[in-house]
Amino acid sequence: MSDEKKQDERRAHKRYQVKDCAIGTQSKFGEIVDISIGGLAFTYIDRGEWKKESLELGILFGNDDLCLNEIPFKIISDCAIGAGVSMLRRCGVQFGALTKAQISQLEYFIWVNTKGAERVENHSA
């Protein structure tokens, strides 16, 4: 079994590829690679200014000026992409406790900004 399939099996929520979306944090701005109701992964250029302290809030930017503010999260992984000295990194974050309104907004964000016909399940019930 491939490593990718094993990782997918550990995830509690289905991941969706996104179309041209971004995330902003206290000190980084990056492009969202994929997203689920439980978290997301993004790439960013490492310029060395991101301190290793825990970041807690992010802003998600989507199509049609769709924006979600103050999304709580914690960093799960942060690694260089490619071999050698790389400035490009991939960061995986897990969303923290979301309010019902934030969950609803996140579901809509995923629905509007993901590729393919499959859409997020209703998790706000």
N, C-alpha and C positions, 0 to 999 in steps of 0.2 A: 504494500500500500504506500502511495507517495506521501511525502511530508505535508503537502498542501491538503490532501484529503483528510489526513489525521487532524490538522489544525481546524478544518471546516467542521469536523465532527465534534470538537470541543466547544465550539461557539454555541451560545444559547440562542442567538438570533441570526437570521439569514442576512448576508451582506449583499449590498447592491452597488454596482459600478455607477459612478456619478458623471454628469456632464458638466464640465467647466464650473466647479464650485470651489470655494476657498474657505480657509479658517484663519482667524486672527487670534493671537493670544497676547499676553502681556509683552512679549518680546519677539514673537515669530509670526510670520505670515506664510502660509503654504497652500498647496493645491490638494484638495480632498481626492483620494484614490477610490475609497469605497466607504460605505456607511451602513449602519444597521440601527435599530432602535436602542441598541446597547452601547454603541461606540462607533469610532471611525478610524481610518488610517489616512495620513497625509504625508506628502513629501515637502521638503523645504531645503533651502540653501543654507548650509551651516557657515555662518560668518564668525562664529566663536563667541558671540555676545549672549547666547542663551545660557543662563546660569542653571546649575543642576537642581535648584530648588523645585519644589512641587508647584506646578501651575494649577490653577483651580477653575478659571473661567475662560470661555472662548466665545467668539462670535462666528457664526456660520453665515457665509454669503452665497446665495444661489441666484438662479435666473430670475428675470423680471423684478429685480431689486428686492428679492425675498431675503430677509435677514433675521436670524435668531440670536438674541443677545443673552449674555450671562448664562451660558450653558455650562453647568458644573462637570468637571471631568478629572480623571487622574491618568497619568502616563503609565502605560503598560509596557511599551517597548520603544526604543529609539536606537536605530542602527544605521550605519553607512550603507549606501547602495552601490554595488560594484566593488571591484578589486582595487587595491592600492589606496592612495590618499584620495578620498572623495569628499567633495563639499556637499554632495547631495545625500540627504538622509531621509529615512522613512520613520515616522512616529505613529504608534498605535495608542489610542486613548480609549478609556472606558468612561461612559457617562456616569455621573453621580446621581443622587436622588433628584428626580425631575418632578415638577408639579404636574397635575393633570393638564393644565394649559400648555406647559412645555412639551409634554408627550404629544398632545394633539398637534401642536405647531411642528414638532419634529416629524411626525407621521406625514403631514402635509408637505414639509420640506423634502422628505424622501420621495414622496409620490411625484412631485413636480420636477425634481432634479435627477432622477435615476434613469438609466438606460433600460430598454426592453419593455415588454408588455406586463411582466410580473410587478405587482405592487405590494407595498407593506401591508401586513395584516393589521387589524384594529386591535391595539394594545391598551386602549384607554378604558376599556370596560372593567 
